[in-house]
Each structure stands twice: as C-alpha cells, then as structure tokens.
Amino acid sequence: MENEKRYSQMTVAELKAEIAQVKERARKAEQLGIVNEFAVLERKALMAKAYLLDPADFKPGEIYALDGDPGVYFKIDYMNGVFAWGYRLNGNGKQEALPISVLK
C-alpha cells in the first residue's frame, strides 16, 4: 500500500485531483449498484472539498443551510479545523460535527 497523504497535507491541485478520482470511483460504484461504497466515496469527496475552503469563513453562532438537504439548517457552536460543531435546527438537539463543505 502506498504512503497516502492526509488531506491537510495536500496542495490545492492534489486535492482537486483526489476529488475527481474519488467522484469517478463513486460514479462507477453507483452504476454497479454498490450502494455502501458509493456512500463512503461521496463522504470522502466531501471531506476533501472541506480542505479547499477557509474555516475562517464559517462563524460560530451563524446558521447555514445544508447542501443536498433542502429545508434543513445547522447552527455552528464552534469550529475545529474543517469541522463545524453544532446542531440542526428542528433536529434532535444533539451536537454533531459536519465538514464545512456541506454548509452553504
């Protein structure tokens, strides 16, 4: 197995190449009906995308819509790297962490 870099250590070009590769693998998994692999690869692409964004653009106390989940909003309590910790409005009230790439 090759020595893989962490997303935090990759350049912008490497991250974009990784996202393209993962999305292609996800597309193939979807075509083959491998639902679990598709879901894992989609999450992996979202994580890589988070490292292309600036965490300073996301502010605690602010409310953001969730990409791909219309009508659902997330309020940030605090930031930790590329993760926003908080809770979904009208959710179960439990705190959770989301990669900033799912916030809009």
Number of C-alpha atoms within 10 A of each C-alpha: 3 4 5 6 9 9 17 13 10 15 12 14 10 14 21 16 13 18 20 13 14 21 18 13 16 23 15 14 17 15 11 10 11 12 13 11 15 21 13 13 21 17 15 17 20 19 20 25 21 23 22 19 13 12 18 10 7 20 15 14 12 11 19 19 17 18 13 10 9 8 9 14 19 23 19 23 17 16 19 10 14 23 21 25 19 21 20 19 15 9 11 8 10 8 13 14 16 20 21 26 22 18 17 13
